[in-house]
Amino acid sequence: MAINQNHTAEELNGVKCAIVEKNVLKERASFLQDLLEFNKYTVVVAPSPVPKAAPAKPEDAAEPQPTETFTVGVTDLMFNTINAIFGRALHSKDGHVVTLAYWHQKEAISTDWIPYYENKA
């Protein structure tokens, strides 16, 4: 059990991992895996558990198909996403420091020369 929500750890595929993000789509999991492996972390991606059943709806309503989501973790139990981003510890493949906007995939190129509090992305 974590002391606080900033350092959560779980077992993914039999490996104890620090959780990076939960319930992400396949594309997001792939992006995070590529970025973290480039930064020399061992990444574990596991399917997220199926959410508990919602209350019954009228049968005439079309049910949306559930999308498969994943949990992304790293084997370094000291990893913390917030510390890694704002501590400027992660780098993109083009050599720039990973910014919050780049992490959230709001920009294709990390604009690390602009302070995060001035970035409007």
N, C-alpha and C positions, 0 to 999 in steps of 0.2 A: 504494500500500500504506500502511496506517495505521501510525503509530508504536505505538499500543496499541489495544486493543479498544474504547476509549471514543470514538474518533473514526474510525469506519469510513466510507469513501466508495466509491461504486460508480457506474456509469453505468446509469441507468434511462431507458428509452425515448430514448436518445441524449443525455441530460442528466446531467452530473456532479452527484451528490447526496450529502449526508450521510445515512446510513441511520438512520431512526428505529426501525423494527421490521421484522423479517423473518417470513415464513410466518404471516401473520395472516389471519383469515377476513374476508369481505367486510364484515360489520357492524363489526368492529374497525377496519378500514381506513377506513370511512366516518366513524366516530367521530373517529379521529385526524386525518383530512383536515379535517373541520369545525372541530375545535379549533385546529389549527395555522393554517388559513387565517384564522380569527378573530383570531389573534395575528400576522397579516400576514406569514406565511411562504408561499412558493410551494411547493406540495406536488406530488410526483410519485408516483403509485401505479402499480405494474407487477406483472403476474403473476409469482409466484415460479417458478423453474425446477422442473421435475418431479423429485422425488427419485429417486436411483439405485435400480435394481431390488433388491428384497430376495431372499434365498435362496428357492428354490422350496419351496412348502408342499405337503402332500398335496392332491390334487385334490378330495377330498370336502369339504374345509373351504371355507366360504363366504368369498369375498374381499370385504372392505369396499370400497366405491366411494371412490376418492380424492376429497377435497374440494379445491376450488380455493382456493389461498392467494395472498396478495399481499405485496409488499415496499413499505413506505412510506418515502419519503425527502423531504428538503427541499433546495432549491437553495442554501441558506446552508451552506457547507461547514464553518463554525465551530460549527454547532448540535450540542449534546450534550444528550441527554435528561436525564441525571442533573443536570447543571448547570442546565438550564432549570427542572426541578421544584424542586430544593432551593435554587436561587438565587431562587426565587419570581418567575421571569420570565414565566410563562404565566398567563393569566387565562381563566376560563370566561365564557360569554355573560352570566351573571347578575352579573358583576363581582367574583367571588371569585377568589382566587389558587388555581391548580390544585395540589392535594395529590397525594401518591403514591397514596392510595386512589382518588381521583377519576380519575387517569391510568389506573389498572388497572381502572376501572369497577366498583369494589367499593361505591361510594356514588354516588347520583344527584346530590347537591349537594355541592360542595366545602366541607368544614368547615375552612376555613383559620384559624379562631380557636383551634382545638385543635392543639397541637404534634404533629408527626408521631410522636414517640416516646411520646405518650400515647394516640394514636388506636388503638383496638382493632379497627378495621374490616379 
